[in-house]
């Protein structure tokens, strides 16, 4: 049913979170991860050949994340690209709409805050 597992790179230790989601709206899932230093990293899915997935180079698409404020990817805008939702230390709900650009700092260019009072909220996955 499934092909044998494959190594897709080195240095995956130290990630606080890893999500497999479509970031560019092309259908195949890409990889989004939060590194221990707070960097948000994206890896474009370049396709599958002979049962082996190929991921593009790491693009740093955000910063400032931490263990108490990790993003949850979901398509808020309905465009087929995963956006981000999170809660900051002040209890504000934050959204980051995906601009669809696999370039350093350009995937999630803006953050919108949606009021206080979200402390203690747990996201269901």
Steps between C-alpha positions, in 0.01 A plus 500: 500500500772750596846529349797463733587810703769733375730758653422850378785686664710555807459731798134441591575492874412814689172572323218605734229408250477350151188518280435339163266739313453653155674838521488604135157374392629253242350192669797301638584559866809701587682503836481784753706493819582719799865484606614535861629854427147609395559488125209381285640287218325378184601225260322483162392157378668467161324175417532125525707288265512121529340521845749754636393850604727793426495811719647834398748694711395652829346847476479706819144635477452644848651551844406568862324169576556321831373193691210698649401655166510243222310551173216274393473482119155508342356656185319804642467682167372207290768538234651152545809627686551441874479817708601520867304555819655535847456660842764735634616547861246781551210273407438649156392278210741559210457414133759499225362471146725311259621708203616183323863602451775253593746779566665607822256712699237523226265206564323652803570875462238633742353414838151602610394499867139413582435622851597380847347224709638191324723389792466129574345418163603167353487442127345173383677326217 
